[in-house]
Structure formats: structure tokens, C-alpha cells
Amino acid sequence: MSIKELPIDTRLIQLAEEAAELSQAAIKYVRVLRGETPVTKEDALQNLTEEVADVSVCMTSVNDLVRMSEVAEIIVEKVKRWEDRADAETIL
């Protein structure tokens, strides 16, 4: 069975769960960088990498639901916003 043959609600729930796990992995990695946890940097990075992969898989499973051309346009806008913020922070 293809991932896209799964019901959309199943795919969205899995995306939400994986996104939450990615959030936790990102926070854990920051805590490692700050020396706030005994987890090794390598383990935290491996976990973060796996969660990015999981979210990526789930994102492709819902690309028949969202308009990918619109997603691409929004990505361009958001990258520009991040760059503008980064430029503003270097000025301060």
C-alpha cells in the first residue's frame, strides 16, 4: 500500500505527531549545546536528523491535500522574512 492510499486523517495525525517529536528533538539539541543535559551531541543530532526525516515523509504524504505551488510561494516569502530579520539583528 502506498502512503497516499492511507486516509487523509491518518496522514495528518501522523504529521502532527512527527512534528511534535521534531519540536522536542530540536529543543533537546539546544539543551545539549547549552550543556543542560547529559545526552551526547551525537545522539541528539541523530535524533534530530531522524525526526526531520519523519516529518519530511509525512509532508510528502499530504502534498495532495495542499497546493504545493502555494507552499512554494509562501516558502519564498518566509525565507525573505528570515533574511530581513537576520540583517536587522546584525545592524543592532
N, C-alpha and C positions, 0 to 999 in steps of 0.2 A: 504494500500500500504506500502510496506517495503521501508526503506530509500534507500536501494541499487537498488531499481527499478527506482529511480529518475535518470535523465540523468546525466552523469559524470560532464558536465559543471556546472550544477546546484549545485551539491555537492561541486565542487571545489570553486565556487563563495562563497558558504555559509562558507566553511572552511576559505577562505581568510577574509571574513567579521568578523567571530568569532575570528580569530587570531588577527586582528586589535583591536577588542574590548578587548581581553585579554591583549594586549600590553598596552592599555590605563588604564585598571584596575590595572595592575602591577605598572605603573607609579604613579597612584593616591595613591596606598597603600604606596609607598615610600614617597610621599609627606606628607601623614598622619604621617608616622614615623618621618619625619623631622619637623613636626609641621608647614607645609607650606600651609595647607588647613583646613577649618573648618569642613570638613567631619569627622565623627567619625571613629575610628579604626574598630569598629564592622561593620559599614556599608561598609567600604572599603574592609574589609576582606570577607564579604558576597558577594560583587560584584565580587571580585577576584575569589572566590570559584565557583560562577555561571559561570563565563567566562571559567574557567578551565574545568568545566563540558561540556559546549557548545563545546569547541574545541575538547575535548575527543570524544564526539558523532560524530562530523564531521570527526575526524581522522578515526574512525571505518568505516565511510561511504565510505572512499576512499581506504581501505585496499585491495580491489580487484584490484586496479589500480597499486599500488606499491608492490614490492616484500617484504613481511614482514620479511623474513629471512635476507634480506639485511639490512632492517631497524634495526633489532636486532643487527646485526654485527656493524653497524655504531654507535648505542647507546653505545655499549661496548667501542668502541674507544673514543667516545666523553666523556664518564664518566671518563675514564682513563686520558684524557687530562685535564679535570677539576680538577681531583685529583692531577695531576702533578703540575698544576698551583697553586693550594692551598698550596701544600707542598713548592713550590718555594717562595711563598709570606711569609710563616711562617719563612723561613730562613733569609729573608731580614730584 
